[in-house]
Amino acid sequence: MSFDVQAIREQFPILQRKIDNKPLVYLDNAATTQKPQCVIDAIVNYYTTSNSNVHRGAHQLADEATRAFEGARDIIAAFINANVREEVIWTSGTTESINIVAHGLASLLAHGDEVIVTAMEHHANLVTWQQTCQQSGATLRIVPITDAGELDMEAYYALLNSKTKFVAFPHVSNALGTVNPIKDMTEKAKDVGAWVLIDGAQGIAHFNVDVQSIGCDFYVFSAHKIYGPMGMGILWGRKSLLEDWPVWKTGGEMISTVTLETATWNVLPYRFEAGTPNVADAIAFGEAIRWFSALDQTALHAHEQAVMQYATEQANAFDGLSIIGQAQDKVGVLSFTLAAGHPADIGFLLDRQGIAIRTGDHCAQPIMARFNVPGTARASFAAYTTFSEIDALFQGLHKVKKMLA
Ligand SMILES: Cc1ncc(COP(=O)(O)O)c(C=O)c1O
């Protein structure tokens, strides 16, 4: 079945926009994806017809809101093949999901324990564990990256030992595009009895994520990276772990009984969902997943890989351009530098041509240090990216090069 990119594009109103009278070429999808009309409609419809607080009210609107909200949880649970729906916790995004796990972990670790992360992390999956180790007295160990931008797997295996209590790594690197062997990494960590968290922020939109088959303990991601709304995300965790994991935020909804002196906690998933949740965006997230799941996943993957290959070929042929991150297995992320100028100038001059990319350290300063660059220019692709947009990018880059010369 062929992949109808135009039909997909028509569902994204923002892609009709012009920037300075030029058609928008949106190549910043690793930062956030655009939203199809059905996701936008889900938010508008919720506030237009059913807005109410969930779980609490004894009236029609509260009932409708609760059903839609919990229905969205079911959609997400099925999408990642959670064992049970209670394992799916609404959060504000990947960052918050990691912080919830890290906050609990700090009280479960002790001096002498070890936590492993990689040199390929987004700051969200690095600084958090630095703090956890500082608070608990545990030691942070780091898996290095090879020159190609892959994890050094031999070094990873060598770091694992009986003191390893927790391992966290990204499914996909946001700065390099590298796809990590998450199943193998999980298996090896499990062999030494460690808990495993996978930062799925950049993986969720590109792979069929089956948390049971991966075998990890936590898989976290953000709605806005998979065509859903901002400020919404998921902490998936194994039920047996989450049931006893220390609670994070306290307040309404997450309690079972409260006296003036003390309180007991609610069951999953509510014990991690204190306060009024982001109902509209949860529903819209469910809609985004429903929309995304309806795409032919094999054709989508093939399309994204073809776009990436096309972009990589043009990049390789571009004099003065260096690709940062040359892993064997990559998603549609092209990080690069130009000898002609600073990434910030590249971004600015492309923007004048209607081309949106991201420049800077991509919240991954240690990766920039590893490759000895101040930052990179990063073009990142999605389901709606076309080959002509890649042509526009490289035509734009040729102009940038002339302007900088
Ligand atoms: C790999 C990775 N981890 C974590 C995050 C943080 O996601 P959020 O800002 O949605 O919490 C990002 C965002 O770019 C990311 O790319």
The ligand as a Gaussian input file, in Angstrom:
#p B3LYP/6-31G(d) Opt

LIG

0 1
 C       14.809000      12.115000      24.333000
 C       13.980000      13.117000      25.081000
 N       13.740000      12.933000      26.376000
 C       12.984000      13.778000      27.076000
 C       12.431000      14.891000      26.499000
 C       11.600000      15.812000      27.320000
 O       10.272000      15.799000      26.854000
 P        9.216000      16.842000      27.417000
 O        9.845000      18.200000      27.263000
 O        8.017000      16.662000      26.538000
 O        8.966000      16.493000      28.832000
 C       12.675000      15.144000      25.147000
 C       12.165000      16.363000      24.491000
 O       12.690000      16.828000      23.522000
 C       13.453000      14.220000      24.415000
 O       13.706000      14.411000      23.124000

